[in-house]
Amino acid sequence: MNTYGIDIWAEDNFFINDGKVKINYASCPAIIDIVKNIGKDGYKGPLTLRFPHLIHKQLNTLYSKFDASIKEYGYKGKFNAVFPLKVNQYPSFLQPLIQEGKKYNYGLEAGSKAELLIAMAYNNPKAPITVNGFKDKEMIHLGFIAKQMKHDVTLTIEGLNELNTIIEVFKETKLPCPNIGLRVKLHSAGSGIWAKSGGIDSKFGLSSTEILDAFEILEANEMTQYLTMIHFHIGSSMNSISPLKKALKESGNIYAELKNMGANNLRAINIGGGLAIEYSQFQRSRFYSLDEFTNDVVYILKDIARQKNVEEPDIFTESGRFIAANSTVLITPVLELYSSQLEIKNLRLKDTNPPLITELYDLYNDMTRKTALEFMHDSLEHMESLLTLFDLGYIDLQDRSNAEVLAHLIIKKAILILEVKDYTELKTIEKRIKEKYLLNFSIFQSLPDFWGIDQEFPVMPLTHLDKTPTRSASLWDITCDSDGEIGFDNNKPLYLHDINLKEEEYFLAFFNVGAYQDIMGIKHNLFSHPTQINVTFENNEYKLEKILESQNILDILKDIDYDTNEIKEIFKNNLDEQNYKLLEEYLHDNSYLNTIGN
Ligand SMILES: Cc1ncc(COP(=O)(O)O)c(C=O)c1O
């Protein structure tokens, strides 16, 4: 049986039982049952299911692991964490996170004015806010207003001009000054696809000379007391720990040097994000444990503080992916198997057929366990020859259609007869015999990191998990774009079930999509976000909450600046009443195809 690597990536959050994927919590419902319930309410298209209990689990894990390391090493600094808003700003995600974070004084990180305003409105009282990224005077002024609202806000400067602007705003407004952090440009870059966020060539942070300049500027303006934090971020999803260890040593020494130079209020090192989760279904790709991560952070910072005789700094993290990714599952209904039309009843054999067609027909009828593989090879070759004959005008469309049907039937029969166990027999030709599964979703909207940077996400069917999947699969989305495909990859093969969709539904689920995907998705072909639903638990049973429906077509058009009244007027003037009414209904619908299931 294929378990789709659930033991590798699921962290015991999901399990397979009775052929279904189930949630390992409370009454352990099957995801398919939740999806079917939602379907009854008429939502169409893909679904984004969010599980707040998993957001809570990640947060509690992060704090308890740091707590354990701090105890183990007798560390004197405190642990603090903020959530980087860029990872997921949706209220349905944030509200449960902020609520759970209250007990820890968990804060927020903002990288833009809009994010800072969210933080100022919703952050837990007294919890930290860190502000990263490039800032103009207006954004810095917002930081001062946040401070006035009694937020514990730190403006992390990315360049000396930002420091000068802080001083300018301080002098102009005479408002209390927020804390100041220095983002340092380290030599150590991370590992993994996002490594370029760190390292000496990174877009962000101050060089050693600039750090010294910054300190001198603060001294000259009698503002050294506002310098409280050193910050770095070596890149998201680091798959090995060694770059972080180097970065801790570098930043720890910078912290100690500044303290010894007279930065008396400097008291924290913010290690940014980068803590990875497992995305692979095939083999582990994160080569460190959470214990190793927290132990290394605490131990290295303690060791440097001891060596340099300075107080042990408070530790801040800005982990986003680790907190958010596994809370969210994307459900996509399968609309069609590409070859579903290629059935025996579609054969249109003639009284006299071209010899290769007759041969294909015989291969199909005479196939045995012993000849299956050989006949499948032969059929693929015959198919190639028949396509060439068609191009040269020697066979007609009816012959070509018969060739397609027969070749497909032979492949299907061979797969069935061979009772494929480990697929080794088919390995060499899998790409050519793959089935294409058409899914009711947009890769550009729902898996932008797959489209942009080939990020892998665990994918599996919600049902049929007690049956061996026999079809090597490639996945097509419904956008009109050939990039909207997850092709079959021999190195990471996806096998799915051979389903008759006229008789039963089949859903695929993409897991670990809660970080970055929701907000980075784009409306290519004007598909908006899927309907999002929080699945919470009360008295052991699940409840559906915070439903955010996929945008309707009018709203999508409004977003890109169409005058929707004008559009309606055009249709009104050109259609009779009955057709106009119908069209209005379509305008109030979303763009996805009209089904949750089949
Ligand atoms: C400054 C900063 N902090 C935190 C993060 C979050 O990183 P992650 O999601 O890998 O934890 C990022 C992401 O790019 C970042 O730029």
Ligand as a Chemical Component Dictionary entry (heavy atoms), coordinates in Angstrom:
data_LIG
# 
_chem_comp.id                   LIG 
_chem_comp.type                 NON-POLYMER 
_chem_comp.pdbx_formal_charge   0 
_chem_comp.three_letter_code    LIG 
# 
loop_
_chem_comp_atom.comp_id 
_chem_comp_atom.atom_id 
_chem_comp_atom.alt_atom_id 
_chem_comp_atom.type_symbol 
_chem_comp_atom.charge 
_chem_comp_atom.model_Cartn_x 
_chem_comp_atom.model_Cartn_y 
_chem_comp_atom.model_Cartn_z 
_chem_comp_atom.pdbx_ordinal 
LIG C1 C1 C 0 13.291 39.020 8.543 1  
LIG C2 C2 C 0 12.546 37.753 8.449 2  
LIG N1 N1 N 0 12.151 37.153 9.581 3  
LIG C3 C3 C 0 11.458 35.988 9.540 4  
LIG C4 C4 C 0 11.144 35.389 8.343 5  
LIG C5 C5 C 0 10.379 34.102 8.360 6  
LIG O1 O1 O 0 11.127 33.024 7.920 7  
LIG P1 P1 P 0 10.556 31.544 8.066 8  
LIG O2 O2 O 0 9.205  31.552 7.503 9  
LIG O3 O3 O 0 11.519 30.711 7.299 10 
LIG O4 O4 O 0 10.581 31.171 9.511 11 
LIG C6 C6 C 0 11.529 35.984 7.153 12 
LIG C7 C7 C 0 11.197 35.326 5.881 13 
LIG O5 O5 O 0 11.702 35.546 4.852 14 
LIG C8 C8 C 0 12.248 37.200 7.206 15 
LIG O6 O6 O 0 12.645 37.812 6.093 16 
# 
loop_
_chem_comp_bond.comp_id 
_chem_comp_bond.atom_id_1 
_chem_comp_bond.atom_id_2 
_chem_comp_bond.value_order 
_chem_comp_bond.pdbx_ordinal 
LIG C1 C2 SING 1  
LIG C2 N1 SING 2  
LIG C2 C8 DOUB 3  
LIG N1 C3 DOUB 4  
LIG C3 C4 SING 5  
LIG C4 C5 SING 6  
LIG C4 C6 DOUB 7  
LIG C5 O1 SING 8  
LIG O1 P1 SING 9  
LIG P1 O2 DOUB 10 
LIG P1 O3 SING 11 
LIG P1 O4 SING 12 
LIG C6 C7 SING 13 
LIG C6 C8 SING 14 
LIG C7 O5 DOUB 15 
LIG C8 O6 SING 16 
# 
